Amino acid sequence: MSPSTDMRENRDFASELKFVVNRALAEQIRDWARARLSPDPNASDGSIDAYQITSLYFDTKQFDVFHRRGSFGRSKYRIRRYDASEVAFLERKLKTRGLLSKRRSLVKLDELKRLGDSKPERGWTGFWYHQRLLARRLNPVCRISYRRTARVAMTGYGPIRLTLDDDIRALGANGLVFNGDTEGMQLSEEQIIIELKYRCEMPVLFKLLVEEFAPNPQPVSKYRLVAVALGLVTESISNAAANRPSAAPLCLTF
């Protein structure tokens, strides 16, 4: 589940559990994870286990993905770049029966312009991705940038991964390019999103974490939070409540 150098086209189905916690609790969990899990081998910038992520998200003109209309509610399409890399991943994230799978392809940044063509080019690594963007009438709508700490381990059921996403920022889409701008609008300075990824049943290590720190699981979506923060859509009160923690809401700072 380590991201930067894994070039496999398909990822197996996995479970994903998310929490939103305050900075003080996040630091405790970070220390706990560092004592029990290995650092992500793809960390950079001198960090032992962290890297910058910037993702470009796609949606229709009617924001069908955001509103989860029909089959749009089961998949998300994005382009993900790690740090200042000269390559990016074309990704489709699919949820089936509560489990997540991912298909991704590695391309050079200067190849992204191909996605703006009216016809996909056979033989190109991103052919499958371009086909789906056209079929589903998806266009870039926003970028999301954040700093991720990642710790990993191997279990009898396969790899497990714990991530903490900090300094989450909302940026407008600037077409099919990454211009290095990571300033944007900060969603929250004091709250961090934690994700646990694993296959089959929850590993003992993660059960111990939940028992010790008692974080409250939340179905939080960075894309949905950013789309609202940028004013791209107006989310209903019921939907907003379903995507933000009840005890410690993810407040937006402007």
C-alpha angles and dihedrals in degrees: 000000000000106000118206105058100024103109098174114136094222135035122206121248112277140174121247126197121188134197135181112212138169120260095256093055091042091057090052091050091046091054091045091051094047090056093052109026133054122249119259105263090222096063114132146181090060093298119135094222113358140092140166120258127196118182130187111211128206131212140155125263087259092048092239091164092054092047091043094231114181115308090355087075092065102053142043127196120207143152113230129200126187117216111312095328120156089224134061138195123242102214140189115189112198129189117203123173090343094307126110129225130176136207117193140169130196119232137165117259092243089057093063090085088071088073088068093062119105092233129043116238115238114228094030116120091235095049094110091048095048090049092056095046090055095043092050095037093235123170133180110270107166147352128230123201129187144148114251129201111198132189124181142188140174121240135178089269095048136270124344126198137195120194135182116200115203137175093025111192133189119221132178118247115261098192121269096330139091109220097183093253108141100159105093127128115322111227097201134348096198105041129075131194115227122196129192116199124189144141127244112350125002110277120244091246092060091045088056090051092052092046094049100044101023097211116183114243112236131187091226121167120196090203093054092047092049095045089056094042092054092048093242091131138007111233120212119243092247093051093045091053090052092055101043130063115260097212098043111017118208099246120203119231119203 
